[in-house]
Amino acid sequence: MRRWRIPVGAALVVALLAACGPGSAARAARDVAVAFSAAVAAGDGDAACALLAESVAQSVAEDEEAPCAQALSEGPVADDLAERAADARPGEVRVAGRQAQVRLGSDTVFLARSGTGWVVTAAGCDPRPDRPYDCEVAA
């Protein structure tokens, strides 16, 4: 009987550790998406841009012909994202490898792992049947 306790106990520990991995990744991705949405809603363009992937921050600046922080704190993109942030209650989170998708009310935010954390790769996204999402902010 004792021989089974060690393998069963070891299997239980492995199962618990495996269960922690995806859940913690999902929580971390959700937290970054929520922080991005909150920064935009507060008009804090610096904080919002700091959560973007570098290529996305550059794309926002180029598309809006203004520094990223300014583009995400004033103007049409900021207004649209702030409106979405008004009902940004966390919903479904999907993590697949180094990518994540977080639903926040009427917004869908896409993220990628970068170093030890997550960065926003697209936000202000609307689903389109049989087509890629249409996003306000993306690279």
N, C-alpha and C positions, 0 to 999 in steps of 0.2 A: 504494500500500500504506500509506503514512503517513497518508493521510486517514482510514483506518479506525481507527487506534490511538486518536485523540482521542475520537471518539464512543463506541467500545467501552469505553475507559477511563472516560469520564464515566458511561456506563451502568452499569459495574461499581461505581463509587463510589456512585451513586444506589441501586443494589440493596443494597449493603452497609449504607448508612445506613438504608434502609427496614427491613432485617432487624434492625438494632439497636434500633429503636424499640419494637416489640411485645415483644421479648425482655426489654428492660430494664424495661418496664412490668410484665411478668409477674414478674420477679425482685423488683421493689420491692413489688408486692402480696403476693407470697409471704412476703417478709421481714417485712412488717407483721403478716400473719396468724400467722406463727411467733412473733413478739415478743409478740403478744397472748396466745397460748396459753401461752407460757413465763411471762409475768407472772402469769396466773391460777394456773398450776401452782405458782409460787413464793409465792403468797399476797400478791402485790404489787398490791393493788387500785388504788392511785394510778396505777401504770404502765399497768395494763390499761385503766382509764377514760380515760387520756390518749390512747389509740389508738382510742377510739370516736368516731363522729360525735356531735356535741353533742346532737342529738335522741335518739340511742340512749342516751347516758349519762343524760339526763333521764328517759327511759322506764324504764330500769333502776332508778333511784332511786325513781320513783313506784310501780312495780310491787312492789318489795321493801320499800317504806316505810322506806328507809334511804339514807344517802349512797351514791353509786355505788361508791366505793372499798370501803366496808364490804360492800356487796352482792356484789362480785366477789372478796372475800377471805374471806368466811365466810357460811354459810347454804347453802340447797339449790341455788341457781343456781351459786354458787362451787364446791360439791361436784361437781355434774354437769359443769361445764366443766373442773375439775381432773382428773376421771376421764377425760374425753376427751383431755386434754392428755398423759396418760400414754403414749398411743401416737400422738402428733402428729407422725408422720413426713410431711414434705411430699410431696404427690402432684400430681395434675393441677392446672394453673392455667389458667383461661380468662379472657381479657380481651376485653371488647367495649366500645369507646369509653371512657367514664368509669366503667365498672363492671367488677368482677372477682369471680371465684369461685375459692376455693382449697380443695382437699381436703387435710385433715390427719388421716390415719388414719381414725378413726370420726367425725370432725367435718367439717363444711363451713362455711366462713367466707365471707361476702360483704363486699365492700369497694366504696368509691366514691372517685374522685379528689376531693381537697379541696386547693385551692391547688396546691402543687407536690408533694404526696405523696398517700398513701392513708389512709383511715380505715375502721374496721370498721363496717359497717351491720347486720350480723347474724352471730351465732355460736351454736354448739351446735345446728346445723341438721341435721335428718334429712329425707331425701327421702321423698316420699309419691307413690305412683303416681297420675298424672293430677290431682295437686293441688299447691299451693305447698308449699315446704319448711316444716316445723315447727321453729321456732327458739326456743331458750331466751332469747336476748338479741336484741332487735330494737326498732325504733321503733314 
